[in-house]
Amino acid sequence: MKIFGKIIKILALVYAALFAVFYFDLDGKFLYYIWEPLMIKRFDNMKREDNTKMPYEMKDVLTPDKE
């Protein structure tokens, strides 16, 4: 019976923690204030190939539709 009581207490704590996350929208705040700025900082500084320097002929390489 002691184990059952401990399991109930653990489940109650998990429920309370998940309720707090939902009630205060902590997951959305984490994504907006922490995760998004990190991703913007990372991906805005990536080296990218300049597509305007590609020869025009390379852009028109298309395969015809086969019917």
N, C-alpha and C positions, 0 to 999 in steps of 0.2 A: 504494500500500500504506500510505502514511502516513495518508491520510484514513480508511481502514478501521480503523486502530489508534486514531485519535482518536474515531471513532464508538463503538468498543467501550469505550473509557475513559469516554466520556460516558454510555453506557448502563449501565455498571457503577456509576457514581456515582448515577444516577437510581434504579437498583435498590436500592442501599444506602440511599438516602434514604427510599424507599417502604417498605423493610423496617423501618427504624427507626420510621417512623410507625406501622406495623402492630404491631411488637413492643412498643413502649412505649405504645400506644393514645393517641397524641398528638392525633388528630382528636377522639376522645371527650373528652379532657381540655380541649381548646380549646373544644368546645361547652359543656361543663359549667361550667368556671371562668371563661370570658371571654364567650362569645356569649350564653348564657342570662341571666346577670345584666344584660347590656346590654339585652336584649329585655324583661326584666321591668321594668327601670327605665323604659324607653321606654313600654311599653304600660300599665303601672300608672298612669302620670301623664297618660294621654290623657283629654281631655274627652269625657264620654259623656252622652247624653240620659237623663234620669231617666224610666224606663218606668213608674214608679208614678204619675206625674202625667198619664198619657194617659187621656182619657175612656174609660169602660168600653165604650161603644157602638163605638168604633173598633177594639176588639180582636176583635169578633165579625163582622167583614166577611169572609165566606167565600163562595166561589163553589160552587154545587151541582155535584155530579158529573153529567156529561152521558152518557147511555147511548144 
